[in-house]
Amino acid sequence: MEDKIIVYQTFENPIEANIILTRLKDAGFNCFLTGENTALVYPVFDPSVSGIRLHVFENEVEEIEQLLAEDSNLNEE
């Protein structure tokens, strides 16, 4: 089966994007960002046009959602 790379989430804020990216990489997921340089270079960059995109393997989405949901639950306590 071929591993398909998809855009999992789009961010307006490069800091938020990098926090999620780092969390996923620390958990062992292969992922990367695109559009980050555009957001940093152009101060009037409109993220609604493309934004900073987090790419992941489609077959890992369920595990990623579970991990991020657990992180979110810890932050609410």
Residue, then its C-alpha position, 0 to 999 in steps of 0.5 A: m500500500e502506498d503512503k499518501i501525504i496529505v495536508y492535515q491542518t493549516f495554520e495562520n501562526p508559524i509558532e503554533a504550527n511549529i509547536i504541533l510539528t515538534r510534538l508530532k515529531d517527538a512522538g515519532f511521526n514523519c511530518f513537515l510544514t510548507g508555506e512557513n517561509t512565505a508567512l515570515v517573509y511577507p508581513v501582509f501575507d494572507p493565510s486564508v490564501s494558503g497558510i502554513r500547511l502541516h503535511v502527514f501520512e494519511n495512514e497516521v491521521e487517526e493516531i495523530e488525532q488521538l495524540l493531539a486529543e490527549d494533549s488537549n485533555l491534559n491542558e484542560e485539567 
